[in-house]
Amino acid sequence: MSVPTPASPGEPRSVWTWLLQFGLAFAWLNLLLTLENRWPGFGVRAAPRLSFELCLAVVGLMGWVAWRGQLSRRAISAATLGFLLLVAARYADVTAPAVLGRPVNLYWDGRHGLELLRVAAASLSTGQAAVLMLAFGVGLALLTGVTWQAIKTLARCLAWRRPRPLLLATVAVLTLSFAAYTPGERDTRWFFALPLAPTLYPQAVLITRVLLPEQGDAELGASPSFDGGLNGLIGAEGPADVLLLFAESYGAVSIDQPPVAAALAALRAALGQAIEDSGRSVVSARVRSPAFGGGSWLAHAAVLSGLPMSDPGRHELLLASRRPTLVSHFARHGYRTVGWMPGIKRDWPEGAFYGYARLADDPGLGYRGPDFGYWRIPDQAAMALLHHQELVRHAEDSARKPRFVVFPTTTSHAPFHPLPPFTPAWAQLATSMAYTAEDVVTAQTVPVGAAQALPTFIAAMGYQFTWLADYVRRLAPHPLVIVIVGDHQPPALVTGPGASWDVPVHVISGDPALLQRLQARGFVRGLQPPAAALGPMHALTPLLLEAFDGPAAAPAAATAEADSGARVEHAAVHRGRLQ
């Protein structure tokens, strides 16, 4: 039997042939736009859902074919590229909440994609990296080829006029169903996948704001008042140094989740005892971080500027502005400002916004030991170098300026591996090499992966408590105020679903008046913060400014003399240990 000649453009040999071709092409494209995360981790799975946006795209493609005819090869290639970008956005959209515990930000996260790949590659051998790159290249080529063919087939099927009314009617019904959804009352979207538009639209708005800097000032809002002084930091021994330590991944999970809190209880108590032994006290609170599982820079900027940083675009606007910060505030009052940044491995021109007198990045710290993973400088070594180069006080240096230091830690950064050993040899850490090649090998043999996320996080937090306790007890000079702020919660692989965005804040000082002023603003004594947060992280800045602007200590008071005597005695014992 002969095959009839098609009566109209695009008419198939049979209805069944058309249904098969259209169905396979549509099913493939729909699959890629409806993938869901396989919790926890980076894997995805197919979901029996329908992409509403793909349905609308079919109507648009139908109109194009009816108006202009079949797509050219160039048009199909352009459509394939655009579609694959949407697939990448879909993957990021469903994966980020499962891995990072926060929504994806395509503008900001995309800019740091290569950096994240470098972090991942640092834990792989050359052979493993080559195999993964080859597999990725082959997979991408197959994905591109099949998608290209699916779009071509879909366009060819839509050239047949006969099914167009039925397709239009179907999409109209689906549109009515999508629009009829009423939260809590009528669920008419249960068979749809979550659309991409709510993710893509804010990113487009963000890019528009970044490209129009004249709108930045109004977008940022009002800064807190930086008009006060720093009299509250002046004691019997002169102005106190201030160390603002951003503790990487130090979130409320370390306090609120019983298994994690119990595992860290002894080390937390040891830190509290070390603080007491050093002649100091500590007060604590909690605040709500603008980031979760990553985005540390947002937390840093929120505290330093006193502005909300939940939108990464606001961070971009801030760095392009001339807003005051804690750094400029301390510099204006005669402090030497130091950015101690072991996590910065490349040029950071935006950092000029802060105006540090010294910005010490990874190469600038002077670390000479072996590398421990991508964040190669252990926190304890970074602290030893900071003490030796900036914080140690020499009796003969009467012209020494007080220090304001911002130090974001890195060792407890996800994936919390490899973890360096603690060593009491602080002087060696600062001047030579205290780690061996065996230390690195031992650290790298610890299992790492999604299943080990919680144990490795606990180990990283324990390491942080251990070196900090030893530093405070043995080396921290007087007067020194240490402000510890958790930058964000660890990733959702550790916290599980539904975790808060709260982080602890601790202020360690030998000045009772300073700590009392903080208590009057919601802090409590000890290392256990209250259950309720003081507010968003940027609200911490005006509290610190007010506390630092308090009345200077009265050196003539008997109690002050007694307290300062104990501090001077402690300093005399430890001063110069790392000279």
Helices and strands as residue ranges (DSSP letters): H 15-33, E 36-37, E 44-45, H 52-68, H 73-99, H 106-111, H 113-121, H 126-158, H 164-179, H 197-211, G 213-215, H 216-220, G 231-233, E 234-235, E 238-239, E 241-247, H 253-256, H 258-277, E 281-288, H 296-305, H 312-319, H 326-332, E 336-340, G 349-353, E 358-360, G 363-365, H 379-386, I 387-391, E 403-408, H 426-431, H 437-444, G 450-452, H 453-474, E 480-486, H 492-495, E 502-509, H 512-519, E 524-525, G 537-539, H 540-548, H 558-574
